[in-house]
Amino acid sequence: MSSDGQVKSRKPCTFKCLRCGLEYDGSYIPAVMEELHCPQCDSNSQRRLKEKKK
């Protein structure tokens, strides 16, 4: 729960590891900094990929 009493929900997205290139599905909470680790190489250099327009 945030300091203003609201629960922040996780949003699904795809991440890409900048070290090994693995793309994987995950989730994040908007406006919250989280350290992510690649499930393949354990690097913490991850980027969230933009959603493709339909």
C-alpha positions in Angstrom: 0.0 0.0 0.0 1.3 3.5 -0.8 1.6 6.3 1.6 -1.7 7.8 0.4 -3.6 4.6 1.3 -4.0 3.3 -2.3 -2.9 -0.1 -3.4 -0.7 0.1 -6.5 -1.4 -2.7 -9.0 1.2 -4.4 -11.2 1.0 -4.0 -14.9 2.1 -6.8 -17.3 4.9 -6.1 -19.8 7.9 -7.5 -21.6 11.4 -6.9 -20.5 14.7 -7.3 -22.4 18.1 -8.0 -20.9 20.7 -5.7 -22.3 23.5 -8.2 -21.5 22.3 -11.4 -23.0 19.3 -10.2 -25.1 16.7 -12.4 -23.5 13.1 -11.1 -23.7 10.8 -12.2 -21.0 7.3 -11.4 -19.6 7.1 -9.8 -16.2 5.2 -7.0 -14.5 6.0 -3.7 -12.8 4.3 -1.0 -10.7 4.2 2.4 -12.4 6.3 5.1 -10.7 8.1 2.6 -8.4 11.8 1.9 -9.0 12.6 -1.8 -8.7 15.9 -3.6 -9.4 15.2 -6.4 -11.9 17.4 -9.4 -12.6 17.5 -11.4 -15.8 16.3 -15.0 -15.2 19.0 -16.3 -17.6 22.2 -14.4 -16.8 21.3 -12.6 -13.5 22.3 -9.2 -15.0 20.5 -6.2 -13.6 20.5 -4.3 -16.9 16.9 -4.7 -17.9 14.6 -2.5 -20.0 10.9 -2.5 -20.4 9.8 -2.8 -24.0 7.1 -0.6 -25.4 3.9 -2.2 -26.3 3.3 -2.6 -30.0 0.4 -0.7 -31.4 -2.4 -2.9 -32.6 
